């Protein structure tokens, strides 16, 4: 009986520590990255999110399911200008900002955390040479 108790107590303590660590973790469930073609519609802004975090980013417009949508793109290093077109990869996080744009009052705009961004430069169509 003592052998069982000696082996059971450390296992139980380690198991309880793992359970407590898992219950208190701030980890979010994995969500696949999304790709969007966006147009930046504002200068760089430093804003407060609904959850109380200050973030740098841009207000951007994109098209989803044939509708124009808005997002606040959060970037590590903001170095774009208003009017730039980008292809971005990342994910929407469970947060939003209240921001005014296009003569509208403060609106709730979802936050998109950008992992990668690259310029979206449309290529010219291939036109055959004239003979």
Backbone torsions as a table, in degrees:
resi	resn	phi	psi	omega
1	UNK	NA	-37.5	-179.8
2	UNK	-65.5	-34.4	179.7
3	UNK	-63.9	-40.4	179.1
4	UNK	-65.0	-44.6	-179.4
5	UNK	-63.5	-40.8	-179.8
6	UNK	-64.0	-39.6	-180.0
7	UNK	-80.0	-29.7	-176.4
8	UNK	-75.8	-39.0	-176.4
9	UNK	-62.8	-51.1	178.4
10	UNK	-62.5	-37.7	178.5
11	UNK	-63.9	-41.9	179.1
12	UNK	-65.0	-42.8	179.4
13	UNK	-64.3	-44.9	179.2
14	UNK	-64.4	-42.0	178.0
15	UNK	-61.8	-43.1	178.3
16	UNK	-65.3	-36.5	177.6
17	UNK	-64.1	-42.4	177.8
18	UNK	-64.8	-40.2	179.1
19	UNK	-64.4	-44.0	179.5
20	UNK	-64.8	-41.2	178.6
21	UNK	-64.0	-39.3	179.1
22	UNK	-67.7	-36.7	-179.9
23	UNK	-71.1	-27.7	-176.9
24	UNK	-99.7	4.1	-176.4
25	UNK	-72.8	151.0	178.5
26	UNK	-99.5	14.6	-177.1
27	UNK	-69.7	138.6	178.0
28	UNK	-100.4	152.4	178.1
29	UNK	-64.1	150.2	-178.5
30	UNK	-70.9	131.8	177.9
31	UNK	-127.4	133.1	-179.0
32	UNK	-64.5	148.7	177.2
33	UNK	-66.0	150.2	176.8
34	UNK	-116.3	149.1	174.7
35	UNK	-110.5	135.9	177.6
36	UNK	-140.1	144.4	169.5
37	UNK	-97.3	118.7	-174.2
38	UNK	-124.0	160.5	171.1
39	UNK	-121.4	126.3	179.3
40	UNK	-74.0	129.3	-175.8
41	UNK	-115.8	7.7	179.1
42	UNK	-145.9	165.3	170.2
43	UNK	-74.2	169.5	178.1
44	UNK	-60.2	138.0	-179.2
45	UNK	-129.4	149.6	174.8
46	UNK	-115.2	107.8	-171.1
47	UNK	-127.8	164.0	176.9
48	UNK	-100.2	129.3	179.0
49	UNK	-84.1	171.4	179.3
50	UNK	-60.8	-32.3	-178.5
51	UNK	-87.6	4.7	174.0
52	UNK	89.9	17.4	179.9
53	UNK	-102.4	134.4	175.3
54	UNK	-86.6	131.0	-177.8
55	UNK	-134.8	152.2	173.2
56	UNK	-100.1	142.0	176.4
57	UNK	173.3	-163.1	-175.6
58	UNK	-135.1	149.7	168.6
59	UNK	-81.2	133.0	-177.0
60	UNK	-137.0	153.1	178.9
61	UNK	-112.8	139.3	176.6
62	UNK	-146.9	167.5	-179.0
63	UNK	-112.6	130.3	178.4
64	UNK	-139.6	126.6	-179.5
65	UNK	52.2	45.6	176.5
66	UNK	63.7	18.9	176.4
67	UNK	-123.3	144.9	176.6
68	UNK	-79.3	127.2	-178.4
69	UNK	-120.8	164.2	177.8
70	UNK	-123.1	149.7	175.2
71	UNK	-147.0	157.8	169.3
72	UNK	-107.3	110.3	-177.5
73	UNK	-82.2	124.1	177.6
74	UNK	-101.0	122.2	-179.1
75	UNK	-121.4	150.6	175.3
76	UNK	-65.7	-46.9	-179.5
77	UNK	-127.5	103.5	178.8
78	UNK	-77.0	118.1	179.0
79	UNK	-143.8	34.8	177.4
80	UNK	-113.2	170.7	179.4
81	UNK	-125.2	162.5	179.6
82	UNK	-57.4	132.2	179.4
83	UNK	99.9	-14.2	178.2
84	UNK	-64.2	142.4	174.4
85	UNK	-107.3	131.6	-175.5
86	UNK	-132.1	155.0	165.7
87	UNK	-107.8	118.2	-175.4
88	UNK	-117.7	151.5	176.6
89	UNK	-127.0	134.0	-179.6
90	UNK	170.4	-150.6	-179.7
91	UNK	-152.4	152.0	173.1
92	UNK	-74.5	136.9	176.8
93	UNK	-105.4	164.6	-177.3
94	UNK	-81.0	67.1	-179.2
95	UNK	-156.5	163.4	178.5
96	UNK	-150.6	166.5	174.8
97	UNK	-125.2	155.3	173.7
98	UNK	-105.9	120.9	-173.9
99	UNK	-145.5	147.7	177.2
100	UNK	-103.8	142.7	-179.4
101	UNK	-159.1	155.8	178.1
102	UNK	46.3	51.2	178.1
103	UNK	58.2	26.1	175.7
104	UNK	-104.6	154.5	175.2
105	UNK	-74.9	-177.1	-178.6
106	UNK	-55.2	122.4	177.8
107	UNK	-121.9	152.4	177.9
108	UNK	-83.0	121.5	-177.8
109	UNK	-122.9	130.0	-179.8
110	UNK	-66.9	151.3	-179.7
111	UNK	-97.6	132.1	178.9
112	UNK	-117.4	117.0	179.1
113	UNK	-87.1	116.9	-174.6
114	UNK	-87.3	127.8	174.4
115	UNK	-91.5	-44.5	179.7
116	UNK	-138.6	143.5	176.1
117	UNK	-140.2	138.8	176.6
118	UNK	-143.7	151.4	179.1
119	UNK	-60.3	141.0	177.2
120	UNK	-105.8	92.0	-178.7
121	UNK	-104.8	109.0	180.0
122	UNK	-64.7	138.5	179.7
123	UNK	-88.5	149.9	178.6
124	UNK	-72.8	147.1	179.5
125	UNK	-68.4	150.2	178.0
126	UNK	-73.9	115.1	179.7
127	UNK	-106.6	125.2	-179.3
128	UNK	-66.0	147.6	179.8
129	UNK	-68.2	144.7	176.8
130	UNK	-77.1	143.1	-179.0
131	UNK	-101.6	NA	NA
